[in-house]
Amino acid sequence: VTDLEATVTGEPLNAHLMLFEHAGFHGAHLHVFAPEPDLGADDDGFSNITSSIAVVSGVWEVCADPDFGNPFAPRIGPGLYSWVGDFGIPNDDLTSLQPSGDESTASGDPLLAHIMLFENASFRGAHKHVFVPEPNLNADDDDSFNDATSSVAVLLNQWFTYRDAGFTGAFDVTLGEGLFPSVI
């Protein structure tokens, strides 16, 4: 961070969503900020594997085919879509998507909390987004962060943390918004 005036600026950030491989925001994820005509075109290969979506900002048109073909009926606005099937989007059938100037026709649960867990200190290595209570960071369908979190960024709201699955063995702190480069 600097107090110097910027000498260059990027494109404006008008829209942001995250696609997740499994329901409940589990598994691999992909951040999207601009139109994606083919989610399978690069090494990420995220075409036809989306089961949940977190829309941080913007309204999005989601499509079954490349190049924005065969759009699904809902235009999704900000919120949490923990299972795409609940919103008229077939599981594992999303191939392209783009921000839309239209009004949203579907709303997910409100985004009321957001924490990022990092595998290494100082926000390095693999990371996991958590938006809702997560009773087991070692779930079979997720990237395990059980006993593997070394730093934390609390982006929204306050969080309790626990030593064990099922919300047992509470730590004696409540994490407020901010950066925690080391959990030790």
SVG drawing of the C-alpha trace seen along z (x, -y; Angstrom):
<svg xmlns="http://www.w3.org/2000/svg" viewBox="-36 -11 40 49">
<polyline fill="none" stroke="black" stroke-width="0.4" points="0.0,0.0 1.3,-3.5 0.1,-7.0 1.6,-7.8 -0.7,-8.6 -1.2,-5.7 0.7,-5.9 -1.4,-3.2 -4.8,-1.7 -6.4,1.5 -9.8,2.2 -12.6,1.4 -13.8,4.2 -17.5,4.3 -18.2,8.0 -16.7,10.9 -17.9,14.4 -16.3,17.7 -17.2,21.1 -16.8,24.2 -16.4,27.8 -18.7,29.2 -21.8,28.2 -21.5,26.1 -18.4,24.2 -16.2,27.2 -13.4,28.4 -11.4,26.5 -12.6,23.0 -12.1,20.4 -12.4,16.6 -14.1,14.8 -14.1,11.1 -14.9,10.7 -16.7,12.7 -15.5,16.3 -16.5,17.6 -15.2,21.1 -14.3,22.3 -12.6,25.4 -10.3,23.5 -7.3,23.1 -5.4,25.3 -8.0,24.7 -10.5,26.8 -13.5,25.6 -16.1,26.4 -18.9,28.6 -17.8,29.1 -19.6,26.2 -21.9,27.2 -21.9,24.0 -21.3,20.3 -20.6,17.3 -21.4,14.0 -19.5,11.2 -20.7,8.5 -22.5,8.0 -25.3,9.8 -24.2,12.8 -25.6,14.7 -24.5,18.4 -24.6,20.6 -24.4,24.3 -22.4,23.9 -19.3,22.1 -19.4,18.5 -22.4,17.7 -24.7,20.2 -27.8,21.8 -28.1,19.4 -29.8,20.7 -33.0,18.9 -31.8,17.3 -29.5,14.3 -27.8,14.6 -27.1,11.6 -24.9,11.2 -25.3,14.0 -24.4,17.6 -25.7,20.4 -24.7,23.5 -26.3,25.9 -26.8,24.6 -29.7,27.1 -31.8,25.0 -31.7,22.1 -32.4,23.8 -28.8,24.4 -28.1,28.1 -25.2,29.5 -21.9,29.7 -23.3,28.1 -21.9,24.5 -19.5,23.8 -19.5,20.0 -20.6,16.9 -20.6,13.2 -21.6,10.1 -25.0,8.9 -26.5,5.4 -29.9,6.9 -31.6,7.2 -31.0,10.5 -33.8,13.0 -32.4,15.2 -30.9,14.3 -28.8,16.6 -28.5,16.5 -27.0,13.1 -23.2,13.0 -23.0,12.2 -19.6,13.7 -16.3,14.5 -13.0,15.8 -10.0,17.1 -7.8,19.8 -4.2,20.1 -2.0,23.1 1.2,21.1 2.0,18.1 1.7,14.6 -1.2,15.6 0.9,18.0 0.1,21.3 -3.3,22.9 -6.3,21.1 -10.0,21.9 -13.0,19.5 -15.5,20.1 -18.9,18.2 -21.1,20.3 -20.5,22.5 -18.1,25.3 -18.2,28.2 -15.5,30.3 -12.5,28.9 -11.5,32.5 -14.6,33.3 -14.1,35.9 -15.3,33.5 -13.0,30.6 -9.4,29.5 -8.4,30.4 -7.6,27.5 -8.0,29.6 -4.9,28.8 -3.3,27.1 -4.2,23.4 -1.3,21.1 -2.7,17.7 -6.2,16.2 -7.9,13.2 -11.3,12.3 -13.0,10.3 -16.5,10.0 -18.0,10.5 -16.6,12.3 -15.6,16.0 -15.3,18.6 -12.7,21.3 -12.4,24.8 -9.8,27.5 -12.0,30.4 -14.7,31.2 -18.4,30.7 -17.6,27.3 -15.9,28.8 -12.8,27.6 -13.4,23.9 -10.3,21.6 -10.6,18.8 -10.7,16.0 -13.2,14.5 -11.6,13.4 -12.7,10.0 -12.2,8.5 -8.6,8.2 -5.4,10.0 -3.8,12.6 -0.4,13.5 0.2,16.2 -2.3,18.2 0.4,19.2"/>
</svg>
